[in-house]
Amino acid sequence: MGRGHRRQAANKRGPLTEEGEAGPHSRAPGAAKKRDSLPEAAEKRDSLPEPEADASCGTDTEREATKMDVYRAAQLARPEMRGVGDDLDESVTQTHGSRSTEAVEEDEFTPKSPISMPYIPDELNDPTAYPAIFAAFKEAQVKYTAKLGRRLRLLPKLAHSCHLPIRESAKEVVLHAAKYIIRLSSSVDGKPLANCCGLLIKWDPESKTGTVLTTAHLIRSKHPTENHWEGRDEYNIKANVIVHLLDGTTADGHYLYHQEHYDLAFFKVRVDKPDLPSFSGSVHCGQDVFRLGRDDHMNLRITHGRVEHQNPRSNQRHHYMYFFHQKDDSLSHPKNDCYLPDKKNDDYLCDDDGGSIIDLDGKVVGLVNKHLRLKKSLIPSCILDKCVDLWCEFRCIPRLHLGMKFSSIKLLDPTHIDKMWRMYKIKDGLIVQEVSKESHAEKLGICLGDIIERFNGESISTTVELENMLLGRCRDHLDQGNRLNEKINVSIQVFHTEERLRRNINLIVDVSEGGEVVKRRTYPITAIEGTSSSGQSSQNVAGSQDRRRALGTSESESNKIDLRTETEVIQL
């Protein structure tokens, strides 16, 4: 093509975008600040159900409408939902475009106000009696959605990695590992509670008793919410536990210990000398493995698949990895086996909570620990090994409570990792997804969207790596003769995405063996007719607190607006 033709073709394509290529999102002169909606954004929004406009804030319809508002704000706020080159908020670009990302001193940083979610207390949740309060709530919700959207716009959309499994035959390895896989059942007052699998990990020749490692789901009596970070699960340590042994006999399981954050439990059982497993020192993404368990008739269940890293969902703990398998994998027994229930293949293969994940050498690389609907979660051997060592030596498994939830940059889609690099020159670290109300992290100014790059001087890539560091620091704490339920200092390096600056700070954390609770910050909408509709005046808030105390209700009980967390919005 000649120069004249190429010049004509370039003129037809129009001016170049900020990325250096002409395209449908190129902006004409004088319209640089205008953001047009992309067809992809419109298509995604059109596929969502529209909430009813006249529903009251206390109904299911209103709650769904609120969720959709937050979702739409996040969709419109993401960089990939705008024109190419609009990666950052223009105001942020103008203010911080030339700022250095070097570490700054503490007195040079001014913390931002935390994001608080509005809600309507129970005693005011009547749109007929308090129309002004509901109007104030809607106004406050718009402001909350806008502020949340601005924070979410600082990050690219989360995505997960994907690997293909490798098919191999390893019958001898599986049969050897099957010798330490048993089954347990629990009951309370004669009523069945749970069934799961377990591993015989130790044996005492003097007492002829073995130690069984399994999931704490075996004695979990109440599970009111899927969100483990709320800390509302209850466990009955007096539950009657029966251990089903390989020779077809049963024995009583005696409770030893359980750890609520990692959902692990230890029991003692009288048994002849068993074969004991060995734990692998590491497990890597895409590793070819077998998942082993036993059904109600002690038949061995075998599933071939692979291990993967994923960013945890907002209701999940940080120590999980995930097991994936082909849905058309064949069962280890024929489908017409009289012992097998008439279930779909995928459903039946997941009936092995507490079972083991082994590699092709027969070493344990994980323990199946189902998170209710997410049946693929497992605790990797690097976490299990530290937990078992801590319990054997100190009879407890402590953990540092940081007051934050995270996701990993490393586990984003490569396109978004590249965008993170272009935006902040960062390609590794943990993105802060939520900060607990009134935690030390919140007081230090750490916010949603900030990035934790180092912990005690060491770089962090995944949440599993962080959990390893937390357990290692607890080991050092106990080795030095210290006790549980004490506060210690840890050093973290945080990059504030909005300010585009980096800080090294000392964070005060708790050493606890309980499950960590991350509390969301909320505030009540209590405006009355004739007053400001901002809903955040100290007088209104104080009055609402007095009314709650009079009614004997808590702030969490008064929260009737069921919103998705910031992390869920990002991951949609």
Secondary structure, DSSP 8 states (H G I E B T S, - for coil): --HHHHHHHHHHH-S--TTS---TT---TT-TT-----HHHHHHHHTS----TT--TTSHHHHHHHHHHHHHHHHHHSGGGS-TT--S-HHHHHHHTT---SB--GGG--------EEE--GGG--TTT-HHHHHHHHHHHHHHHHHHHHHHTTS---------------HHHHHHHGGGEEEEEEEETTEEEEEEEEEEEEEETTTTEEEEEEEGGGGEEE---S-GGG---EE-TT-EEEEE-TTS-EEEEEEEEEETTTTEEEEEEE-S------B-S---TT-EEEEEEE-TT--EEEEEEEEE-----TTS-SS-EEEE--TT---SS-TT-TTS-S--HHHHHT--TT-EEE-TTS-EEEEE--BTTBTTEEEEHHHHHHHHHHHHHHS---EEE-SEEEEESTTS-HHHHHHHHHHHS--SSEEEEEE-TT-HHHHTT--TT-EEEEETTEE--SHHHHHHHHHHHHHHHHHTT--SS-EEEEEEEEEETTTTEEEEEEEEEEEESS-------EEE----TTS-TTS--HHHHHHHHHHHHHHT--HHHH-------HHHHHH-
